[in-house]
Amino acid sequence: MAEIVMPRLSDSMEEGVVLRWLKQVGDEVAVGDELVEVETDKANMAYESDVAGTLTEILAAEGDTLAIGAPIAVVGTAGGAPVAKISPTDTPAGVHPPSAGADAPPLNPQEGVTPAPAPSAGVSVGEAKGRTRVKASPLARRIAGDRGVDLSTLVGSGPGGRIVKADVEGAVAPAPDAAATETAKGQTTYQELTRLQQVVARRMSESKATAPHFYLQTEIDMSACVEARGRLKAVTPEGEIVPSFNDMAVKACALALRSFPQANGAYRDGRLELYSRVNVGVAVAARDALVVPTVFDADRKGLREIAADARALARKVRDGSITPPELSGGTFTVSNLGMYGVGNFSAVINAPQAAILAVGAIAEKPVVRDGEITTAHLLGVTLACDHRILYGAPAAEFLARIKGLLEEPLGLAL
């Protein structure tokens, strides 16, 4: 018998939501088989079994939120006795049951049984056993609690009669009171955050609250890069990848990180962590949130390889096939909003990294050279730094190195 526990599928994951079981009780499981789809703080991922046998018991229903290390299933022989479920009072050390506020809606709500709460003081065990637990998704329970809806009065429309979000909202859908419709702001509506949005909000808040940010801005003359990319495009066979300006920025950052190890590190638990590998995260918008997949060893890769990696990672983020290793291990981040016409912006550090480079749009502007007015393709960038690890002068030198590499792009081939 082997107990399957909630896996750690990302470096910052603390708990996960069971979205969908890909195997059912009685199914044979081989090592490497996809067992369950889990929603983490970064993406939805399929967990591959590391044991072989028969799935004898499922301990966590679809939609349940569990802490890392909490048991979710048992794999063993078909006739073997299953491992006993762990009750709230038997939770192993270091495993903390999630709070109700951490619940998030499953993408595909299915029939599931939510464990009944332990009897409270003054309630006998017999009375507690005699009560019927209403079947409802975690999100439906939270909304019902917030709005004072009695779940026992509702009829569920989910699988097996399970109460889902729409059932609760339908029960409290009457028109808002007159006072609400008469305010200057008009009618107020509320939208629940997805689990990923909740985590992004929490981590960004923690980053700004705990990391003393400071910002350095500069303008980079990308004229040579524009010319070089034009030549690359002209000689690249149709259908092959032409590196983008963002790929060039990733490569420039990777090369600069070699020379400035503290920019390729982190401040954590009162000490500095310096990394031997240069792994650049590339921010990608997905599902109304932000995901940062990693281009590993970017300093050792050519521009075309970086371009291919970046596009493959973006596709995986958007179709939900991104893997845990591809979301972990970043040592620095590049965030680009230039494609939206943003000239310059300040990004929030992807903690615990030391810095993040915000890249804007390239614009042709007038400049003065040798006393004459001409034009140049200028790029505005902002480097956000954690002052606990990266100080002003080294950060300025680091940014100057990035600027130099992009203004003389032959160096990107090194």
C-alpha positions as CSV (number, residue, x, y, z in Angstrom):
1,M,0.0,0.0,0.0
2,A,1.2,3.5,-0.9
3,E,-0.4,6.7,0.3
4,I,-0.4,9.4,-2.4
5,V,-0.2,12.9,-0.8
6,M,-0.8,16.4,-2.2
7,P,2.4,17.0,-4.2
8,R,4.5,20.2,-4.3
9,L,4.2,21.1,-7.9
10,S,5.8,24.6,-7.7
11,D,8.5,26.1,-5.5
12,S,6.0,28.5,-3.9
13,M,3.0,26.1,-3.6
14,E,1.6,25.7,-0.1
15,E,-1.7,24.0,-0.9
16,G,-3.6,22.7,-4.0
17,V,-7.1,22.1,-5.2
18,V,-8.0,18.7,-6.6
19,L,-9.6,19.6,-9.9
20,R,-10.2,16.2,-11.6
21,W,-9.3,12.6,-11.0
22,L,-7.8,11.1,-14.1
23,K,-8.0,7.6,-12.6
24,Q,-10.9,6.0,-10.7
25,V,-11.0,3.5,-7.9
26,G,-10.1,0.1,-9.3
27,D,-8.0,1.4,-12.1
28,E,-4.5,0.1,-12.6
29,V,-1.8,2.8,-12.2
30,A,1.7,2.6,-13.6
31,V,4.6,4.8,-12.7
32,G,4.3,8.0,-14.8
33,D,0.6,7.7,-15.4
34,E,-1.3,10.9,-14.9
35,L,-3.3,10.4,-11.7
36,V,-4.9,13.7,-10.8
37,E,-5.2,17.3,-12.1
38,V,-4.3,19.8,-9.4
39,E,-4.7,23.6,-9.3
40,T,-1.6,25.2,-7.8
41,D,-0.6,28.8,-7.1
42,K,0.8,29.1,-10.7
43,A,-1.2,26.8,-13.0
44,N,-3.3,23.7,-13.4
45,M,-1.1,20.6,-13.6
46,A,-1.4,16.9,-14.0
47,Y,0.4,14.9,-11.3
48,E,2.1,11.7,-12.5
49,S,2.2,8.8,-10.2
50,D,5.5,7.7,-8.8
51,V,4.2,4.3,-7.7
52,A,2.5,1.4,-9.4
53,G,-0.5,-0.7,-8.4
54,T,-4.3,-0.4,-8.2
55,L,-6.0,2.8,-7.1
56,T,-7.9,1.4,-4.1
57,E,-9.2,4.6,-2.5
58,I,-9.7,8.3,-3.3
59,L,-9.4,10.4,-0.1
60,A,-9.9,13.8,-1.6
61,A,-13.0,14.8,-3.6
62,E,-12.8,17.0,-6.7
63,G,-12.9,20.6,-5.5
64,D,-11.2,19.9,-2.2
65,T,-8.3,22.2,-1.1
66,L,-5.5,20.4,0.8
67,A,-2.2,21.4,2.2
68,I,1.1,20.0,0.8
69,G,1.6,16.5,2.2
70,A,-2.0,15.8,3.0
71,P,-3.2,12.3,1.8
72,I,-5.3,12.3,-1.3
73,A,-5.4,8.7,-2.5
74,V,-4.2,5.1,-1.8
75,V,-2.5,2.9,-4.3
76,G,-2.1,-0.8,-3.5
77,T,-3.2,-4.3,-4.5
78,A,-6.8,-4.7,-5.6
79,G,-7.9,-6.7,-2.6
80,G,-5.6,-5.0,0.0
81,A,-6.9,-3.0,2.9
82,P,-6.7,0.7,2.3
83,V,-4.8,3.0,4.5
84,A,-7.0,4.8,7.0
85,K,-8.0,8.3,6.2
86,I,-6.3,11.0,8.3
87,S,-8.7,12.9,10.3
88,P,-8.2,16.6,11.2
89,T,-6.9,15.5,14.6
90,D,-4.4,13.1,13.0
91,T,-2.8,15.6,10.7
92,P,0.9,15.0,10.5
93,A,3.3,17.5,11.9
94,G,4.0,20.3,9.3
95,V,0.7,19.7,7.5
96,H,-1.9,22.3,8.2
97,P,-5.5,21.9,7.0
98,P,-6.4,24.8,4.7
99,S,-8.8,27.5,5.8
100,A,-12.2,27.9,4.3
101,G,-11.0,31.2,2.7
102,A,-8.5,29.3,0.6
103,D,-11.2,27.3,-1.2
104,A,-11.5,28.0,-5.0
105,P,-13.9,26.7,-7.6
106,P,-12.9,23.5,-9.5
107,L,-12.8,23.9,-13.2
108,N,-15.0,20.8,-13.6
109,P,-17.0,20.3,-10.4
110,Q,-17.8,16.7,-9.8
111,E,-19.6,14.6,-7.2
112,G,-17.6,14.5,-4.0
113,V,-18.1,14.1,-0.3
114,T,-16.8,16.8,2.0
115,P,-15.6,15.4,5.4
116,A,-18.0,16.3,8.2
117,P,-16.7,18.6,10.8
118,A,-15.7,17.3,14.2
119,P,-18.5,17.7,16.8
120,S,-18.4,20.9,18.7
121,A,-18.5,21.2,22.5
122,G,-21.9,20.2,23.9
123,V,-22.8,18.0,20.9
124,S,-22.7,14.3,21.4
125,V,-21.1,12.0,18.9
126,G,-24.5,10.4,18.1
127,E,-26.0,13.8,17.4
128,A,-23.1,14.7,15.1
129,K,-23.4,11.4,13.2
130,G,-27.1,11.9,12.8
131,R,-26.7,15.2,10.9
132,T,-26.8,15.1,7.1
133,R,-23.9,17.0,5.4
134,V,-25.2,19.1,2.5
135,K,-23.2,18.3,-0.7
136,A,-21.8,21.6,-2.0
137,S,-18.7,22.9,-3.7
138,P,-16.2,24.8,-1.5
139,L,-16.9,28.0,-3.4
140,A,-20.7,27.5,-3.0
141,R,-20.2,27.1,0.7
142,R,-18.2,30.3,1.0
143,I,-20.6,32.4,-1.0
144,A,-23.5,31.0,1.0
145,G,-21.7,31.9,4.2
146,D,-21.0,35.4,3.0
147,R,-24.5,36.0,1.9
148,G,-26.4,34.2,4.7
149,V,-27.9,31.5,2.5
150,D,-29.0,28.2,4.1
151,L,-27.6,25.5,1.8
152,S,-30.2,23.0,3.1
153,T,-32.9,25.0,1.4
154,L,-31.3,24.8,-2.1
155,V,-31.6,22.1,-4.8
156,G,-28.2,21.4,-6.4
157,S,-27.8,21.4,-10.1
158,G,-24.3,19.9,-10.1
159,P,-23.4,16.2,-10.5
160,G,-25.2,14.0,-8.0
161,G,-27.3,17.0,-6.8
162,R,-24.2,18.9,-5.6
163,I,-24.8,22.6,-4.9
164,V,-22.6,24.8,-7.0
165,K,-21.9,28.5,-7.3
166,A,-24.7,29.2,-9.7
167,D,-27.3,27.6,-7.3
168,V,-26.3,29.9,-4.5
169,E,-26.1,33.0,-6.7
170,G,-29.5,32.1,-8.1
171,A,-30.9,32.0,-4.6
172,V,-29.6,35.5,-3.8
173,A,-30.3,37.0,-7.2
174,P,-33.2,39.4,-6.3
175,A,-32.6,43.0,-7.4
176,P,-30.3,45.0,-5.1
177,D,-32.0,47.3,-2.6
178,A,-32.9,50.7,-3.6
179,A,-30.2,52.4,-1.6
180,A,-27.6,50.5,-3.6
181,T,-29.0,51.5,-7.0
182,E,-29.2,55.1,-6.1
183,T,-25.5,55.7,-5.3
184,A,-23.3,57.8,-7.5
185,K,-21.3,54.7,-8.4
186,G,-24.4,52.8,-9.8
187,Q,-25.1,49.2,-9.1
188,T,-22.2,47.3,-7.4
189,T,-21.5,43.7,-8.5
190,Y,-18.9,41.3,-7.1
191,Q,-16.6,38.9,-8.9
192,E,-14.8,36.1,-7.2
193,L,-11.1,35.7,-7.8
194,T,-9.7,32.5,-9.2
195,R,-7.2,30.7,-7.1
196,L,-4.4,31.8,-9.3
197,Q,-5.6,35.4,-9.0
198,Q,-5.7,35.1,-5.2
199,V,-2.2,33.8,-5.1
200,V,-0.8,36.5,-7.5
201,A,-2.5,39.2,-5.4
202,R,-1.1,37.7,-2.2
203,R,2.5,37.3,-3.5
204,M,2.6,40.7,-5.1
205,S,1.3,42.3,-1.9
206,E,4.0,40.4,0.1
207,S,6.7,41.4,-2.3
208,K,5.9,45.1,-2.1
209,A,5.4,44.9,1.7
210,T,8.6,43.0,2.5
211,A,11.1,43.9,-0.3
212,P,12.3,47.5,-0.2
213,H,11.9,48.3,-4.0
214,F,13.9,51.0,-5.7
215,Y,13.9,51.7,-9.4
216,L,16.4,52.6,-12.1
217,Q,15.3,53.9,-15.5
218,T,17.2,54.3,-18.7
219,E,16.6,54.6,-22.5
220,I,18.4,52.2,-24.8
221,D,19.2,52.9,-28.4
222,M,17.9,49.8,-30.2
223,S,18.8,51.0,-33.7
224,A,21.5,48.4,-34.1
225,C,19.1,45.7,-32.8
226,V,16.4,46.9,-35.2
227,E,18.9,46.7,-38.1
228,A,20.2,43.3,-37.0
229,R,16.8,41.8,-36.6
230,G,15.8,43.1,-40.1
231,R,18.8,41.2,-41.6
232,L,17.9,38.1,-39.6
233,K,14.4,38.2,-40.9
234,A,15.5,38.6,-44.5
235,V,17.7,35.5,-44.4
236,T,15.5,33.3,-42.2
237,P,13.6,30.6,-44.2
238,E,9.8,31.0,-44.2
239,G,8.2,29.2,-41.2
240,E,11.3,29.4,-39.0
241,I,11.5,31.5,-35.8
242,V,12.9,35.0,-36.0
243,P,14.1,36.2,-32.5
244,S,12.1,39.1,-31.1
245,F,13.4,42.2,-29.4
246,N,12.2,40.6,-26.1
247,D,14.4,37.5,-26.9
248,M,17.3,39.9,-27.3
249,A,16.5,41.5,-24.0
250,V,16.4,38.1,-22.3
251,K,19.8,37.2,-23.7
252,A,21.3,40.6,-22.8
253,C,20.0,40.2,-19.2
254,A,21.4,36.6,-19.0
255,L,24.8,37.7,-20.1
256,A,24.8,40.6,-17.7
257,L,23.8,38.3,-14.8
258,R,27.0,36.4,-15.3
259,S,29.0,39.5,-14.3
260,F,26.7,40.5,-11.4
261,P,26.0,37.5,-9.3
262,Q,24.0,39.4,-6.7
263,A,21.5,40.3,-9.4
264,N,21.2,36.6,-10.0
265,G,20.4,35.9,-6.4
266,A,17.8,36.3,-3.7
267,Y,17.5,37.6,-0.1
268,R,15.9,34.9,2.0
269,D,15.7,34.3,5.7
270,G,18.4,36.9,6.6
271,R,21.0,35.7,4.1
272,L,21.9,36.0,0.4
273,E,21.3,33.1,-2.0
274,L,23.6,33.2,-5.1
275,Y,22.8,30.8,-7.9
276,S,25.2,29.2,-10.4
277,R,22.7,28.9,-13.2
278,V,21.2,31.8,-15.0
279,N,17.5,31.1,-15.5
280,V,15.4,34.0,-16.9
281,G,11.7,34.0,-16.2
282,V,9.5,35.6,-19.0
283,A,6.2,37.0,-17.7
284,V,3.2,35.6,-19.7
285,A,-0.4,36.8,-19.4
286,A,-2.8,33.9,-18.9
287,R,-6.4,33.5,-17.6
288,D,-6.6,37.0,-16.2
289,A,-3.4,36.5,-14.2
290,L,0.3,36.4,-14.7
291,V,2.5,33.3,-15.0
292,V,6.3,33.3,-15.3
293,P,7.8,30.3,-17.1
294,T,11.5,29.9,-17.1
295,V,14.1,29.9,-19.9
296,F,16.8,27.8,-18.3
297,D,20.5,28.5,-18.8
298,A,19.6,31.5,-21.0
299,D,23.3,32.7,-20.9
300,R,24.4,29.6,-22.7
301,K,21.7,29.6,-25.4
302,G,21.7,31.3,-28.7
303,L,19.0,33.8,-29.7
304,R,17.1,31.3,-31.8
305,E,17.0,28.8,-29.0
306,I,15.8,31.4,-26.6
307,A,13.1,32.4,-29.0
308,A,12.0,28.8,-29.5
309,D,11.9,28.2,-25.8
310,A,9.9,31.4,-25.0
311,R,7.3,30.6,-27.6
312,A,6.9,27.0,-26.5
313,L,6.5,28.1,-22.9
314,A,3.9,30.7,-23.8
315,R,1.9,28.1,-25.7
316,K,2.0,25.8,-22.7
317,V,0.9,28.4,-20.3
318,R,-2.1,29.3,-22.4
319,D,-3.2,25.7,-23.1
320,G,-2.5,24.6,-19.5
321,S,0.2,22.1,-20.3
322,I,3.0,23.9,-18.5
323,T,4.9,21.6,-16.1
324,P,6.2,22.3,-12.6
325,P,9.9,22.5,-13.6
326,E,9.1,25.0,-16.2
327,L,7.5,27.3,-13.6
328,S,10.3,26.9,-11.1
329,G,13.9,27.8,-10.9
330,G,13.8,31.4,-12.3
331,T,16.6,33.6,-11.0
332,F,15.6,36.8,-12.7
333,T,12.5,38.0,-14.6
334,V,11.8,40.1,-17.7
335,S,8.3,41.6,-18.1
336,N,7.4,43.2,-21.4
337,L,4.4,45.4,-22.1
338,G,5.8,47.0,-25.2
339,M,3.4,45.1,-27.5
340,Y,0.6,47.1,-25.9
341,G,2.2,50.4,-26.7
342,V,3.4,51.0,-23.1
343,G,6.5,53.3,-23.2
344,N,7.8,52.5,-19.7
345,F,6.5,51.0,-16.5
346,S,7.6,49.8,-13.1
347,A,7.2,46.1,-12.3
348,V,6.8,44.3,-8.9
349,I,9.7,42.0,-8.1
350,N,9.0,38.3,-8.5
351,A,10.0,37.5,-4.9
352,P,12.4,36.2,-3.7
353,Q,14.4,37.3,-6.8
354,A,16.7,40.3,-6.5
355,A,15.3,42.2,-9.5
356,I,13.0,42.4,-12.5
357,L,13.4,44.3,-15.7
358,A,10.3,46.0,-17.1
359,V,10.6,46.5,-20.9
360,G,8.5,49.0,-22.8
361,A,7.8,49.7,-26.5
362,I,10.5,50.7,-29.0
363,A,9.7,54.1,-30.6
364,E,11.5,56.1,-33.2
365,K,12.4,59.5,-31.7
366,P,14.5,62.5,-32.5
367,V,18.0,62.5,-31.0
368,V,21.1,64.8,-31.2
369,R,24.3,63.2,-32.5
370,D,27.4,65.1,-33.3
371,G,25.5,68.3,-33.0
372,E,22.9,67.2,-35.6
373,I,19.3,66.1,-35.1
374,T,18.5,62.6,-36.4
375,T,16.3,59.8,-35.3
376,A,16.9,56.6,-33.3
377,H,14.8,53.6,-32.1
378,L,14.7,54.1,-28.4
379,L,13.5,51.6,-25.7
380,G,12.5,52.6,-22.2
381,V,13.3,50.1,-19.5
382,T,13.0,50.1,-15.7
383,L,14.9,47.9,-13.3
384,A,13.2,47.2,-10.0
385,C,15.6,46.0,-7.3
386,D,15.4,44.6,-3.8
387,H,17.7,46.9,-1.8
388,R,18.5,44.2,0.7
389,I,20.6,42.3,-1.9
390,L,21.2,44.7,-4.8
391,Y,22.4,48.2,-3.9
392,G,22.3,51.3,-6.0
393,A,25.8,51.4,-7.7
394,P,26.0,47.7,-8.6
395,A,22.4,47.8,-9.9
396,A,23.3,50.8,-12.1
397,E,26.3,49.0,-13.4
398,F,24.2,45.9,-14.1
399,L,21.6,48.0,-16.0
400,A,24.4,49.7,-17.9
401,R,25.8,46.3,-19.0
402,I,22.3,45.3,-20.3
403,K,22.1,48.6,-22.2
404,G,25.6,48.2,-23.7
405,L,24.8,44.7,-24.9
406,L,21.6,45.8,-26.7
407,E,23.2,48.9,-28.2
408,E,26.0,46.7,-29.6
409,P,24.1,43.4,-30.3
410,L,27.1,41.6,-31.7
411,G,27.8,40.9,-28.0
412,L,24.6,38.8,-27.8
413,A,26.3,36.1,-29.9
414,L,28.9,35.5,-27.2
